[in-house]
């Protein structure tokens, strides 16, 4: 597998279906970055005024970037399938830097996470990025088919995309499961 485009997130992420906040990968260049999307459902905004919470935006961004990209690279390194990692590792947040929210998301509004990998070593990954609300009815696969690292670096999107959040130093690591049994 060359990259994550066309891969079903449920086949890559270890998160259960109620906690998976990722629908599709639209662009991916290993060790560089990724573009992925999610559309909040009724369950995602329940008891929160119909809004997709900021903390859930951060989780969605982390799943799209550090979890997906690091899992992909670890599978390449170990020459295995993602399911094989489930018995060895638990994906965990380590830290997060600054987060700035500029807008909000509601149920049914598709957004994209644009993540730039800034560090990867020893199953630890750090990413910076942005979340944008996508224009309604835009085919994201078509839109991002000619995307590249330079466009990612400059967050080059059409003006119809609405900036929702900026995230810095989102850090995760795949922890060995055996440390939990000590």
Secondary structure as GFF3:
##gff-version 3
##sequence-region A 1 182
A	DSSP	alpha_helix	9	12	.	.	.	ID=ss1
A	DSSP	beta_strand	24	29	.	.	.	ID=ss2
A	DSSP	beta_strand	33	39	.	.	.	ID=ss3
A	DSSP	alpha_helix	42	45	.	.	.	ID=ss4
A	DSSP	alpha_helix	54	62	.	.	.	ID=ss5
A	DSSP	pi_helix	63	67	.	.	.	ID=ss6
A	DSSP	alpha_helix	68	78	.	.	.	ID=ss7
A	DSSP	alpha_helix	82	85	.	.	.	ID=ss8
A	DSSP	beta_strand	89	95	.	.	.	ID=ss9
A	DSSP	beta_strand	99	101	.	.	.	ID=ss10
A	DSSP	beta_strand	110	121	.	.	.	ID=ss11
A	DSSP	beta_strand	124	133	.	.	.	ID=ss12
A	DSSP	alpha_helix	140	143	.	.	.	ID=ss13
A	DSSP	alpha_helix	149	153	.	.	.	ID=ss14
A	DSSP	beta_strand	162	176	.	.	.	ID=ss15
A	DSSP	three_ten_helix	177	181	.	.	.	ID=ss16
###
